[in-house]
Every structure is written in structure tokens, then in C-alpha cells.
């Protein structure tokens, strides 16, 4: 049936469950215990909070921005919504669980914005996303002979083991 999930486990234990979907977020389920010889059922229900963001750009009033909403748990980000909207427009996301979020917008010409915020059960938030010029970090990944490495994972973190900021993969020419 739709919305049903099953994990087949090799051992009993206590686990954390995370569900994510475009158009909804769910409370994180910590400490779900699965015992040998028993069937454990744990249902997850989307939240009732919402956020509305306004995308603005002081340098222009035309074009579009891609707005992505992530539910944040520690260093993990779970995509909860994505919409493309005209510059100057509002974008709304509903069915959100209480918790921490990051919302970001990117537009052409390397302009973007992001904000972090928290939501309580049933709460609505309004966020302003004022686009600014983005900085660029790029490079190539090559093997010891100088040949490009295709599909290498490149991870960007804050210095000294800080927060995970972005993950990408190299193209056919080793570029990221």
C-alpha cells in the first residue's frame, strides 16, 4: 500500500527512524526498539507547521529562483520541499514537523540566500530571502597520473571538523 515501509533486520536493537518527502516533514523517531521474535510497527505522521518565504533581489525584479527547504538533524539535511518561483514572489511549504530547518534560494548569475529557523507544532513562520552574490569554490580531482576522476565525492565542511555544508560529485573531466 502507499506510504508503507518495511525493513528486514539481521539483529535486534534500538534504532532511529527518519522519514523525508517532498511536500512534508516528519518528527524524528529516536529510540525505536526492535525485539527478536516480534513485529514492530512504528507509524510516522507529517507535521502541521508551515513556512512562507519571500524571495527578493535588490539588483533585479525579473528571473526565477529555486527555493529548497531542508529539515535539519545535527549534520543531516533532509529535503522537505523544492519550488521554482519568480523573483519577488512568495513560496510556501506546509505539513512540516516541529524542528530545525534551513531554507535557501539560488538564482542565475550566482546569487543566493539562506536562513535557518525553528518551528514549533502548528506554528507558521515568515522568512525573507534577500539574494546576494555567492562566493565560488571549484576545482578538479585527478589521480596520481593527472587523469580526471569522474564521480568522485567532494564534501565541503566548516573548518576543524565543523558542520557539513555541501556534498557534490565530479563531472567527466574531474571538475566540481
C-alpha positions as CSV (number, residue, x, y, z in Angstrom):
1,X,0.0,0.0,0.0
2,X,1.1,3.6,-0.5
3,X,3.2,5.1,2.3
4,X,4.1,1.7,3.8
5,X,7.7,0.8,4.7
6,X,9.4,-2.4,5.9
7,X,13.0,-3.0,7.0
8,X,14.3,-6.6,7.3
9,X,16.9,-6.6,10.1
10,X,19.6,-9.1,11.0
11,X,19.7,-8.2,14.6
12,X,17.5,-6.7,17.3
13,X,18.3,-3.3,18.7
14,X,17.3,0.3,19.2
15,X,17.2,2.4,16.1
16,X,16.4,6.0,15.0
17,X,13.9,6.5,12.1
18,X,13.9,9.4,9.8
19,X,11.3,10.0,7.1
20,X,11.5,12.7,4.4
21,X,9.4,13.6,1.4
22,X,8.9,16.5,-0.9
23,X,6.0,18.4,0.5
24,X,6.2,17.2,4.1
25,X,8.5,16.6,7.1
26,X,8.1,14.2,9.9
27,X,9.2,14.2,13.6
28,X,12.5,12.3,14.1
29,X,11.8,9.0,15.8
30,X,14.6,8.2,18.3
31,X,14.9,5.0,20.2
32,X,12.6,2.6,18.3
33,X,13.3,-0.8,19.7
34,X,13.0,-4.0,17.6
35,X,13.0,-7.3,19.5
36,X,13.7,-10.8,18.2
37,X,10.5,-12.8,17.5
38,X,8.3,-9.7,17.5
39,X,6.9,-7.5,14.7
40,X,7.4,-3.8,15.5
41,X,5.2,-1.2,13.8
42,X,6.0,2.4,14.0
43,X,3.9,4.9,12.1
44,X,5.0,8.5,11.2
45,X,2.7,11.4,10.6
46,X,3.6,14.7,8.9
47,X,3.6,17.8,10.9
48,X,1.2,20.7,10.9
49,X,3.6,23.7,10.8
50,X,4.3,25.9,7.8
51,X,6.7,28.5,6.4
52,X,6.3,31.2,3.8
53,X,9.4,32.8,2.3
54,X,9.7,35.9,0.1
55,X,12.5,35.9,-2.5
56,X,13.9,39.3,-3.2
57,X,16.8,40.6,-5.2
58,X,17.9,44.3,-4.9
59,X,19.6,44.1,-8.3
60,X,16.6,43.0,-10.4
61,X,13.0,42.1,-10.3
62,X,12.9,39.5,-13.1
63,X,14.1,35.9,-13.3
64,X,13.4,32.9,-11.1
65,X,14.9,31.3,-8.0
66,X,14.9,27.7,-6.9
67,X,13.9,27.5,-3.2
68,X,14.8,24.4,-1.2
69,X,13.7,23.6,2.3
70,X,15.6,21.2,4.4
71,X,14.7,19.7,7.8
72,X,18.0,19.6,9.9
73,X,19.0,16.9,12.4
74,X,22.6,17.5,13.6
75,X,24.7,17.5,10.4
76,X,22.0,15.8,8.4
77,X,19.7,17.7,6.0
78,X,16.5,16.1,4.6
79,X,14.9,17.8,1.7
80,X,11.3,18.6,2.6
81,X,10.4,20.8,-0.3
82,X,11.5,22.5,-3.5
83,X,9.8,25.1,-5.7
84,X,10.8,27.4,-8.5
85,X,9.3,30.9,-8.1
86,X,9.7,34.3,-9.8
87,X,11.9,36.8,-8.1
88,X,9.7,38.9,-5.8
89,X,7.2,36.1,-5.2
90,X,6.3,34.2,-2.0
91,X,6.7,30.4,-1.7
92,X,5.0,28.3,1.0
93,X,5.7,24.9,2.4
94,X,3.2,23.1,4.7
95,X,2.9,19.8,6.5
96,X,6.1,20.4,8.5
97,X,7.1,18.8,11.8
98,X,8.4,20.8,14.7
99,X,12.2,21.2,14.5
100,X,15.1,23.0,12.9
101,X,15.1,24.0,9.2
102,X,17.3,25.6,6.6
103,X,15.7,27.3,3.6
104,X,17.7,28.5,0.7
105,X,17.2,30.2,-2.7
106,X,19.5,30.2,-5.7
107,X,19.1,32.2,-8.9
108,X,21.1,32.7,-12.1
109,X,24.2,34.8,-12.0
110,X,25.4,33.1,-8.8
111,X,23.0,34.8,-6.5
112,X,21.5,33.2,-3.5
113,X,20.4,33.3,0.2
114,X,19.7,31.0,3.1
115,X,18.3,31.2,6.5
116,X,18.0,28.8,9.4
117,X,14.9,28.8,11.7
118,X,13.0,26.6,14.1
119,X,9.3,25.7,14.1
120,X,7.0,24.5,16.9
121,X,4.0,22.3,16.4
122,X,1.3,24.0,14.3
123,X,3.4,27.2,14.0
124,X,3.7,29.4,10.9
125,X,6.9,31.3,10.1
126,X,7.7,34.1,7.6
127,X,11.2,34.3,6.2
128,X,12.8,36.9,3.9
129,X,15.4,35.5,1.4
130,X,17.3,38.5,0.1
131,X,19.6,37.3,-2.7
132,X,23.3,38.3,-2.6
133,X,26.3,37.5,-4.7
134,X,27.6,34.0,-3.9
135,X,31.2,33.0,-3.5
136,X,32.5,30.2,-5.7
137,X,34.8,27.3,-4.7
138,X,35.7,24.9,-7.6
139,X,38.5,22.7,-8.7
140,X,39.3,19.3,-10.2
141,X,40.0,15.8,-8.7
142,X,42.7,13.8,-10.5
143,X,44.5,10.6,-9.9
144,X,48.3,10.2,-9.4
145,X,48.9,10.4,-13.2
146,X,46.8,13.6,-13.6
147,X,43.8,11.9,-15.2
148,X,40.4,13.3,-14.1
149,X,38.4,11.2,-11.6
150,X,34.8,11.0,-12.7
151,X,32.1,10.7,-9.9
152,X,34.4,11.5,-7.0
153,X,32.5,12.7,-4.0
154,X,33.6,16.2,-2.8
155,X,32.5,17.3,0.6
156,X,32.6,20.8,2.0
157,X,32.7,21.3,5.7
158,X,33.4,24.2,8.0
159,X,37.0,24.1,9.2
160,X,38.1,21.9,12.1
161,X,35.5,19.2,11.6
162,X,32.6,21.6,11.6
163,X,29.2,21.3,10.1
164,X,28.7,19.6,6.7
165,X,27.8,22.4,4.2
166,X,27.6,20.6,0.9
167,X,28.3,17.4,-1.0
168,X,28.9,17.1,-4.7
169,X,30.3,14.8,-7.4
170,X,32.9,15.5,-10.0
171,X,31.9,15.6,-13.7
172,X,33.6,13.6,-16.5
173,X,36.5,16.0,-16.6
174,X,37.0,15.7,-12.8
175,X,35.6,19.2,-12.1
176,X,33.4,20.1,-9.2
